[in-house]
Amino acid sequence: MNSIISLRSDLFVAGYTVRTREGHMAHCKICASRPLSAWDSTPGVQIQDGPFLEEVTALAIVFDRAKRLARPVRLARRRPRPG
């Protein structure tokens, strides 16, 4: 399973799962521009987690972690510049 979500117009998360003997491993990448696919993206931050019993759960958890990591970036860009 793979997916790309937009956190806002300039920040995207591309993620995918891989099935292993232990369960489903999830991997996602936070990208500054919209990637063509979950595999062909240039990441700024990479997140991995697992194993999970279901791939939907695996992807949801790493996407949630990516959203929490991206939140300070969003707040930092909204601050007005002095001067």
C-alpha positions in Angstrom: 0.0 0.0 0.0 1.3 3.5 -0.8 -0.1 7.0 -0.4 0.8 10.7 -0.8 -0.9 13.3 1.4 -0.6 17.1 1.4 -0.1 18.8 4.8 -0.4 22.1 3.0 0.5 23.6 -0.4 4.3 23.3 0.2 4.6 20.2 2.4 3.8 16.6 1.4 4.1 13.2 3.0 4.7 10.1 0.8 4.4 6.7 2.5 4.3 3.0 1.8 4.2 -0.3 3.7 6.2 -3.5 3.2 5.0 -6.9 4.4 7.5 -8.9 6.4 7.3 -12.1 8.4 6.7 -10.1 11.5 4.0 -7.9 10.0 3.7 -4.7 8.0 6.6 -2.1 8.2 5.7 1.5 7.3 8.0 4.1 5.9 7.2 7.7 5.0 9.1 10.8 3.9 8.3 14.5 4.4 8.9 16.3 1.2 9.0 20.0 0.3 7.5 19.4 -3.2 4.9 17.0 -4.4 6.6 13.7 -5.2 5.7 11.7 -8.3 5.3 8.6 -6.2 5.9 7.3 -2.7 9.2 5.6 -3.9 10.6 8.5 -6.1 10.6 11.3 -3.5 13.4 13.5 -2.2 12.8 13.5 1.6 13.7 16.0 4.1 12.8 13.7 7.0 12.2 9.9 6.9 10.1 8.0 9.4 9.9 4.2 9.9 7.9 2.1 12.3 6.6 -1.4 12.7 5.8 -4.1 12.6 2.0 -3.8 12.6 -0.7 -6.4 12.0 -2.5 -4.3 9.4 -1.0 -2.1 6.7 -3.6 0.5 7.1 -2.7 0.9 10.7 1.0 1.0 9.9 0.5 3.8 7.3 -1.8 5.8 9.6 0.7 5.8 12.4 3.7 7.0 10.4 1.5 9.7 8.7 0.4 10.8 12.2 4.1 11.0 13.3 4.9 13.0 10.2 2.1 15.5 10.8 3.4 16.0 14.4 7.0 16.5 13.1 5.8 19.0 10.5 3.8 21.1 12.9 6.8 23.2 14.2 7.8 23.9 10.6 4.4 25.3 9.9 4.5 27.5 13.0 8.0 28.8 12.2 7.0 29.9 8.7 3.9 31.8 10.0 5.9 34.2 12.2 6.2 37.6 10.8 9.7 38.8 10.0 10.9 41.9 11.9 11.4 45.1 10.1 
